[in-house]
Amino acid sequence: MAEVYSKLITSVDPRPMNFSSRNGIKIDRIVIHHNATTNKNVALATWLQSGAAQTSAHYEVTPTEIIGCVSESDAAWHCGGTGGADIPKMANPNQRSIGIENLNSTGAPSWQIDPRTMANLAKLVKDICNRYGIPCDRGHVLGHKEVTSTACPGGINVDEVVRLANGGTSQATIAPVASNAKTVGTDVTYALRSLNGGWLDNVTNFGSGDNGFAGVPNQQHDYLTVSVNHGSVKYRVKTAQDGWLGWVTGSNKNDLANGAAGVSGHAITGVQIVYNTPVGENYQQAYYRSQTTQRAGWLGVCADDGSVAGFDSWAGIDGEPLDRLQIKISPSNPF
């Protein structure tokens, strides 16, 4: 069975993690956890099948990442209790729920999470509720300690998570700028391949002035590569024949299977790009726009995966081959 994750993920941890079957039980709960560590790698390692902890979660959330760990189609081992007197307060807790772990920004005793982690968590909760028809309320979005005997989720206010997920606003939705935070200029380099032809020249940022772009006007293209010199980026393309293809994180014109997005001979009609800002830096996003072979002028500006209000969620128009593309990594709209 294909793995199932939210479209909000920034990556998937490919290592084998603990899971079991849902046994046909419908998903109707979300359970919130904290890592009890400020090191995400320590947390992720505890969920591996090769480890002794015998735990896992569907997602790991940080200030800049939403990492897929166990497919939603499977039961992660996150709230089943430890045995003995620790009896879960609801039947089939792992089988009926999706577990979300969150990186701590402080240690004991407060175990806080970064406001950006809180914002990512709320966004993920809302997405899961929408997809499974789960009411986004406190009866269905629970803290771990509401299911089993534990102090988890530490300093996470689950009431606030639900409020933010339902459109509430607070300082928790605004990424704080630390006194030592910096904005690092990030160059994005990208190229399109002519349909059934050769690769065109790389373009960095806008190339030669604001009119610089990848592609050739009024021509079709079947592959795209994107890379950055700082942070990380993922991208994918859409074609009329295939719909959306899988996310690509590498960039290699000589490796079409892993270093480029597309299908030979299938014209690209849509593009989506997401930039991941390194921890400790001011938040930046991928801003991009395209034109098509069937109309003049640039289409609307897109920001990452469309999670930013006021921007399109992807570049292109269904059924119209994309003929040029512009990308810039920036803290604000550069167009």
N, C-alpha and C positions, 0 to 999 in steps of 0.2 A: 504494500500500500504506500502511496506517495506521502511524504511528510507534509503536514499541514501547519503553517505558521501565519501569524498576522503579516499583512503587507507592510507594516510599520517597522519590521526588523531591519537592523543594520548589518547583521551577519548571522550565520548559524555555526555553532560549535560542532565540528564534525566528529568529535570523539564519542565513543559508545557510552551512553549514560543509562542509569537505572530506569526501567520502565516495565509496565505489564499491560495486559489487555484491559480495556474498559468493560469488557463483557456485555456489550450492547447497552450499557447504562447511559442515559442522556446527560449531557453537560448542562448543569443548571446553577453552578456556583463558581465564584472566583475567590481564591484565598491568597491573601497578601502576606509576605514574609520579609524579614530583613536578613542580611547575610551574617550579621554578628561579626563582621570584619570590614575593614576599609580597603582590603585587597581583593579585587574581584577574582583574581587567579586562584587564590586560596579557596574561595567559595566554589568556583566551578570545579576544582579538582575533587571536592568532596562528593560530587555527584557521579563520578565515573564508575563504571561497572567494575573496574579494577581496584577500586578503593574499598575501605572497610565501613564507611559511614552508612551505606544502604539508604541514601536519600537522593533526591533529585528535584528538579522543578522544570516547568515548561519554558520559563523565560528568566533571564537575568537583565535587570535594568540598571543603568548608570546615568550620570549626567549627560552623556553624549551617545549612548548605545542602548539598543534593545536587542538582546542576543537570543536567538532561538536555541533551546537546549534539548527539549524533548517534544516531539510532535504532539500537537493537540489531539491527534487521533488515538494517542496512547495515554495511559494513566501514569503520571509521574508520581514518585514516592515522596510526597511533601507534607501530608497532613493525616497520615493513617494511624498516628499514635505509636507509642513505644512498647505497648504491651502491659500486662499486669493491670494496675489500677488506672492507667492512662487510656481510658475508653473514649473514643471519639463521640462527640455530641450529636453527630448525624450519621446515618447509615451510608456505607460505601463512599467515604469521603474522597479518596483518591480517584475513584472511578467516575464520580459525578462532577469533578471540579478541575479548574485550571489553576496552577500554582505559579505565582509571580514572585521571584526573589529580587531584592533591591539592595544596592551597594550602600553601606553606611559611610557618612562623611565624618562622623565622630565615633569614638569608642565608648566603652562602658563609663558611666552607667546610663547616659542619655541615648546612645545609639541613634543619632539623628541621620536623616538623609538630605542630600543637596536639594534645593528647590527645583533644579533642573531635572533631577531624578523623579521628584514628585510630579512634575509636569508630564514627563514621559510615561510614568506609571498611570496617571489619570487618562492620558490619551489611549494607552493600550487597553485599559479596563473598558473604556467606552467602545472601542473597536470590537472587543470580544463580546460584550453585551449585545451590540448591534448584530453581529454575525450569528449568534446562537439564540437570539430572542430572549435573553436573560434580562429581567428588570434591573436597571442600574440603581439599586437601592441597598440599604444596609441589611436587608434580609437576605440578599443574594451575593453581596460583596463583603467578605468577612476577613477579619484578622485571624492569623493562625491560632491565637489563644482562645478564639471563640469556637474552635473546633476541637482542640486537644489541650492538655495541660502543659503550658509553655509560657514564657515571657515574650515570645515572638508575636508581633513584628516590632518589638523595641519601641523606638520613638515615632513610628509612623502613625499618623492620625487617619484612621480609615474613614471617619466621617468626612474629613477634608478631601480625601481621595475621591469619594463619591460626589461631593459637591463640585469639585473641579471637573470631573468626568461629565457632569451634567451641564457644563457651560459656565460654572461659577468662575470668578476671577479673584485673584489675590496676589500678594507679593510672591507667593510660591510658584506662580506661573512665569515669573520673570527671572531670567538667569542673572544671578548676582555677579557683579564685576569686582573681583578681588583687587586689593590694592596693588598686587604684583602681577595681575593678569595682563596679557598683551595680545595684540592682534598681529598675527604673523601673516605677511603677504604670501599668498599661496598661488602658484601658477598651475593652470590646468592645460594639458596638451591633449588634443583630440584629432581624429581623422575619420573620414568616410571612405568607403571603397565603392568605386563605380560598379553598377549592377553587372555582374559576370565579367568584370574587368579588373583593373589594377587599383592599388591603393593611391589615394590622392595625398598631397603634401600635408604634414602635420601643421596644425594651427595652435598657437599658444595664446590663451585668453582671446582677445579680439583680433589677433593677428596685426595687420597693418591698419591701425586706426579703428574707428567704430564700424567700418564696413568690412572688416576682416571676418571671414567665416570659413567653416569646413564645407566642402561640397562644391558642386557645379550647378549654376542656375539651369533649370529646366531639364536636368538629368536625374535619373533614379540611382539609388544607392542601396547596397545590400548588407554592408557590415559597418560597424562603428567601434572604435577604440577610444578609451578615455583614461588618462592617468593624471596624478597630481604629484608635486614635488614635496608636499608636506601634508600630514594627515592621511586620510584614506578616502576612497570613493568607490561607489558601486553604481552600476548602470544597466539598463536593459532596453530592448527595442520591441516594437510591435510591427507585425506585418499583416496584410489582409488574409494571407493563407494560414498563419500560425497563431494569431492573437499575440498576447504578451509572451515573450520568451523569458527564460530564467535570468536572474541577476548575475552579472559578471563583475569580478573585482580585479582581475588582471588586465594587462594591456600588452599584447604581443601580436603584431601583424602576421607573424609566421605560424601562429598557433590559433587557428580560427575556432577550435573547440573550447579553449580556455582563456584566450587572450583577446577575444572580440565578441561582440554581440551581433547576431544576425543569422541568416540562412542563405546560402548561395542561390542567387537567382530570384529571391523574394524581396521585393522592394520594401524598404523601411517606411512606415507611415506614422510611427510614434516613437518618442524617446522619453525616458525617465532617468534622472540622475540624482543621487543623494551623496552629500559630502559629510564626513565624520570629523568634527573638530577635535584635536587632541585635548586631553584633560588639562585644565589649568589655563587655557587660552580663551579669549573672548570668542563667542559663538559666531561661526560663519556658515553659509549655506551655498549650495550650487544654484545659481541663477542661470536660466537658459531660455532660448527661444528659437523658433524655426520658421521656415517658409515651405511652401509646397509647390509642386510643378503646375498646379491648376489655378493659382491666384497670385496676385502681386501683393507685396508688403509682408512685414513680419507679423506672425501670430502673437498671441498674448504671452507675457513673461511668466515663466514657471519658477517655483522655488522648492527645491528638494522634491519631496513626494506629494506636494499639495497640501501639507499640514499647516501651511501658513496662510491665514486669511487674506483674501485679495489677490491671490496668485493661482494660475492654472496648475492642475495636478500633473499634466504631462504635455509635452510639445508635439504638435501635429494635429491632423484631422483624419478620422477614419476614412479609408478609401482613397486618400490623396497622397501619393508618394512624396516624401520629404526630399527637398533638393538642397537645402543649406541649413547650417546649425551654428549658433553662437553660444559659448559657455563662459561664465566667470565665477570664481569663488570669491565671495564677498560678505561682509557683515550686513550689507543692505543692497537694495536693488541698484545695479550699476547701469541699467538701461534708461 
